[in-house]
Amino acid sequence: MNPGRSICALLFLIAAVAVAARPALAIDFYEIQIYSAETVPKGHLEVELHSNTVSTATGHEAKDALNPYQIHETLEASYGVLRYLEVGQYLCTARLNNGEYEYAGARTKVHFGVPMTERWPVRFGANIELDYMRRQADENPLTLELRPIVETHLGRFTAIGNFAFEKPFSGPGTHRGVELSPSGEIVYDLSRWIQPAVEYYGDLGPLQVIPGVQRQEHFIVPALNLDLIPQLELNLGVGIGLTRTSNGLFLKSIVGWAF
């Protein structure tokens, strides 16, 4: 398989899903992250702090969906159980509209990858996550997510696609069925310690009745990845909304440390 064709096919799939024609739910501001097929090495522990906030939201639809000025802080710990398998736990907190920081809930994940071979220059993986949040922080407090992962490399470029299928088991989303939240990124390996990237995050809503594009959420995120020292991971980005429901800006950062 030609790696260039793999990247084009991945981008075409994301675009085709995005233009498909009830309102979509907001993207997950507790965890704005692209998962790669890589996993934490066996016996190693990695801790990350995710910080995300909506800085602006313009229009009634965007303000209802984005909750401007809330701040979301999530602590994530991942441990490599096997060579291509890790487990993880999230602790979510937020500064909600009342201005106070509160415990928002927790999440548990199992993340695995399939090694790349010469026959298959595309890597595959998946992340399975169970969210059990407080009702004050999430209208669908109990949700199961299955996120297939596709990753390929072409020279200095890396392309990753995530296709998160979410099924709420409590809250108003229970009867809407499975929801799709695609995301992805293209990363350029500029140097040993800096990799600029363009990330994408979307929320299409329930697959049974996908809303029109303007009632979906789609964000383009110029981002920067910094690997200043081997143990430290830094990811910084600014999300730019592309539809009426996502008409705003958000700021995101990930600070990680590998033990």
C-alpha positions as CSV (number, residue, x, y, z in Angstrom):
1,M,0.0,0.0,0.0
2,N,1.3,3.4,-1.0
3,P,1.7,5.6,2.2
4,G,0.8,8.7,0.2
5,R,-2.5,7.1,-0.9
6,S,-3.1,6.0,2.7
7,I,-2.9,9.7,3.9
8,C,-5.3,10.8,1.1
9,A,-7.7,8.1,1.8
10,L,-7.7,9.0,5.5
11,L,-8.4,12.7,4.9
12,F,-11.1,11.8,2.3
13,L,-12.8,9.6,4.9
14,I,-12.8,12.4,7.5
15,A,-14.2,14.9,5.0
16,A,-16.9,12.6,3.7
17,V,-18.2,11.9,7.2
18,A,-18.1,15.6,8.1
19,V,-20.4,16.7,5.2
20,A,-23.2,14.2,5.9
21,A,-26.5,15.9,6.7
22,R,-31.2,17.2,15.9
23,P,-28.1,19.1,17.0
24,A,-24.7,17.5,17.7
25,L,-23.3,17.4,21.2
26,A,-20.2,19.4,22.2
27,I,-16.8,17.9,21.8
28,D,-15.2,16.6,25.0
29,F,-13.3,19.5,26.6
30,Y,-12.0,17.3,29.4
31,E,-9.7,15.5,26.9
32,I,-8.8,17.2,23.6
33,Q,-6.3,14.7,22.4
34,I,-5.4,12.7,19.3
35,Y,-4.5,9.1,20.1
36,S,-1.7,7.4,18.2
37,A,-1.2,3.7,17.7
38,E,1.8,4.0,20.0
39,T,1.4,2.8,23.6
40,V,3.4,3.5,26.8
41,P,6.3,1.0,27.0
42,K,5.8,-2.1,29.2
43,G,6.5,-1.3,32.8
44,H,6.6,2.5,32.3
45,L,4.2,5.1,33.8
46,E,3.2,8.3,32.0
47,V,1.3,11.2,33.6
48,E,-0.4,14.0,31.6
49,L,-2.2,17.1,32.6
50,H,-4.8,18.3,30.1
51,S,-5.9,22.0,30.4
52,N,-8.7,23.2,28.1
53,T,-10.8,26.3,28.1
54,V,-13.2,28.1,25.6
55,S,-12.0,31.7,25.3
56,T,-14.8,33.0,22.9
57,A,-18.2,31.8,21.6
58,T,-20.2,33.9,19.2
59,G,-23.9,33.4,18.6
60,H,-26.7,31.6,20.6
61,E,-26.0,28.1,19.2
62,A,-22.2,28.3,20.0
63,K,-22.7,29.6,23.5
64,D,-25.2,26.8,24.3
65,A,-22.8,24.1,23.0
66,L,-19.4,25.4,24.1
67,N,-19.9,26.8,27.7
68,P,-17.4,29.7,27.3
69,Y,-15.0,30.5,30.2
70,Q,-15.2,27.2,31.9
71,I,-11.8,25.6,32.5
72,H,-11.3,21.9,32.4
73,E,-8.3,20.2,34.1
74,T,-7.8,16.5,33.6
75,L,-5.0,14.3,35.2
76,E,-4.3,11.2,33.2
77,A,-2.1,8.3,34.2
78,S,-1.2,5.5,31.8
79,Y,0.8,2.3,32.5
80,G,2.3,-0.1,30.0
81,V,1.0,-3.6,30.8
82,L,2.3,-5.3,27.7
83,R,4.4,-4.3,24.7
84,Y,1.4,-3.0,22.8
85,L,-1.1,-2.6,25.6
86,E,-1.6,0.1,28.2
87,V,-4.3,0.9,30.8
88,G,-5.1,4.3,32.2
89,Q,-7.1,6.3,34.6
90,Y,-8.4,9.9,34.4
91,L,-9.3,12.3,37.2
92,C,-11.4,15.2,35.8
93,T,-11.9,18.6,37.4
94,A,-13.4,21.8,36.1
95,R,-14.1,25.4,37.0
96,L,-17.8,25.6,36.1
97,N,-20.1,28.6,35.7
98,N,-20.3,29.1,39.5
99,G,-16.6,30.1,39.4
100,E,-15.4,27.2,41.7
101,Y,-13.2,24.3,40.9
102,E,-15.1,21.0,41.3
103,Y,-14.5,17.3,40.9
104,A,-16.1,16.4,37.6
105,G,-15.7,12.6,37.4
106,A,-13.4,9.8,36.3
107,R,-12.6,7.6,33.4
108,T,-10.9,4.3,32.7
109,K,-9.3,3.3,29.5
110,V,-7.6,0.3,27.7
111,H,-5.4,1.4,24.8
112,F,-3.7,-1.0,22.4
113,G,-1.8,-0.9,19.1
114,V,-0.9,-3.3,16.3
115,P,2.8,-3.2,15.2
116,M,3.6,-2.0,11.7
117,T,5.0,-4.4,9.1
118,E,6.5,-4.0,5.7
119,R,3.3,-5.4,4.1
120,W,1.1,-3.0,6.1
121,P,2.7,0.5,6.3
122,V,-0.5,1.7,8.1
123,R,-0.6,1.1,11.8
124,F,-3.9,0.3,13.6
125,G,-5.0,0.5,17.2
126,A,-7.9,1.3,19.4
127,N,-8.9,3.0,22.7
128,I,-11.8,1.7,24.8
129,E,-12.9,4.1,27.5
130,L,-15.6,4.1,30.2
131,D,-16.6,7.5,31.4
132,Y,-18.4,7.9,34.8
133,M,-18.9,11.6,35.3
134,R,-21.0,13.8,37.7
135,R,-24.3,15.0,36.3
136,Q,-23.3,18.6,37.2
137,A,-20.3,18.2,34.8
138,D,-21.7,16.0,32.0
139,E,-25.3,15.6,30.8
140,N,-24.5,12.0,29.9
141,P,-22.6,10.8,33.0
142,L,-22.1,7.2,32.0
143,T,-20.7,6.7,28.5
144,L,-18.8,3.9,26.7
145,E,-16.4,5.0,23.9
146,L,-14.7,2.8,21.2
147,R,-12.1,4.7,19.3
148,P,-10.4,2.9,16.3
149,I,-7.0,4.5,15.4
150,V,-5.3,4.6,12.0
151,E,-1.7,5.9,11.6
152,T,0.7,6.2,8.7
153,H,4.0,7.9,8.0
154,L,5.4,9.5,4.8
155,G,8.8,11.0,5.1
156,R,8.7,13.6,7.8
157,F,4.9,13.6,7.9
158,T,2.7,11.6,10.2
159,A,-1.1,11.3,9.7
160,I,-3.4,9.9,12.4
161,G,-7.1,9.4,12.3
162,N,-9.4,8.7,15.3
163,F,-13.0,7.7,14.9
164,A,-14.7,7.7,18.3
165,F,-18.0,6.0,18.6
166,E,-19.8,6.9,21.8
167,K,-22.8,5.3,23.5
168,P,-24.4,7.1,26.5
169,F,-26.1,4.8,29.0
170,S,-27.6,7.6,31.2
171,G,-28.7,11.1,30.5
172,P,-30.6,12.7,27.6
173,G,-28.3,11.1,25.0
174,T,-29.3,7.5,26.0
175,H,-32.0,7.2,23.4
176,R,-30.2,8.9,20.6
177,G,-28.0,5.8,19.9
178,V,-24.4,5.8,18.9
179,E,-22.6,9.1,18.3
180,L,-19.6,9.8,16.1
181,S,-16.8,12.2,17.0
182,P,-14.0,12.0,14.4
183,S,-10.6,13.6,14.9
184,G,-7.2,13.5,13.4
185,E,-3.9,15.3,12.8
186,I,-1.0,15.8,10.4
187,V,2.3,16.3,12.1
188,Y,5.6,17.5,10.4
189,D,8.9,16.5,12.0
190,L,10.6,19.8,11.7
191,S,13.5,19.0,14.0
192,R,14.4,16.6,16.9
193,W,12.5,18.7,19.4
194,I,9.8,20.6,17.6
195,Q,6.9,19.2,15.5
196,P,4.2,21.6,14.2
197,A,0.8,20.0,13.5
198,V,-2.7,20.7,12.3
199,E,-5.3,18.9,14.4
200,Y,-9.0,18.4,13.7
201,Y,-11.8,17.7,16.1
202,G,-15.5,17.1,15.3
203,D,-18.8,16.0,16.8
204,L,-21.4,14.8,14.2
205,G,-24.0,13.8,16.8
206,P,-26.1,10.6,16.6
207,L,-25.6,8.3,13.6
208,Q,-29.3,7.6,13.4
209,V,-30.2,11.2,12.4
210,I,-27.0,13.2,11.7
211,P,-27.8,16.9,11.9
212,G,-26.9,19.4,9.2
213,V,-23.3,20.6,9.0
214,Q,-24.0,24.0,10.7
215,R,-25.4,22.2,13.7
216,Q,-22.4,20.0,14.0
217,E,-19.1,20.9,15.7
218,H,-15.9,21.1,13.6
219,F,-12.6,22.6,14.8
220,I,-9.3,23.1,13.1
221,V,-6.4,23.4,15.6
222,P,-3.0,24.7,14.7
223,A,-0.7,23.1,17.3
224,L,2.9,22.7,18.3
225,N,4.5,19.6,19.9
226,L,7.7,20.1,21.8
227,D,10.1,17.3,22.9
228,L,12.6,19.3,24.8
229,I,13.9,16.4,26.9
230,P,13.1,12.7,26.5
231,Q,10.8,12.5,29.6
232,L,8.8,15.7,28.8
233,E,5.9,16.1,26.4
234,L,4.3,19.4,25.5
235,N,1.4,20.0,23.2
236,L,-0.1,23.5,22.7
237,G,-3.0,24.5,20.4
238,V,-5.7,27.0,19.5
239,G,-9.0,25.6,18.2
240,I,-10.9,27.6,15.6
241,G,-14.6,26.8,15.1
242,L,-15.9,26.3,11.6
243,T,-19.7,26.1,12.0
244,R,-22.4,28.2,13.8
245,T,-22.5,25.6,16.6
246,S,-18.7,25.8,17.0
247,N,-18.3,29.5,16.3
248,G,-15.6,30.2,18.8
249,L,-12.0,29.7,20.0
250,F,-10.6,27.3,22.6
251,L,-7.1,26.9,24.1
252,K,-5.6,23.5,24.8
253,S,-2.4,22.2,26.4
254,I,-1.0,18.8,27.4
255,V,1.9,18.5,29.7
256,G,3.2,15.0,30.1
257,W,6.0,13.3,32.0
258,A,7.3,9.7,31.5
259,F,8.6,7.8,34.4
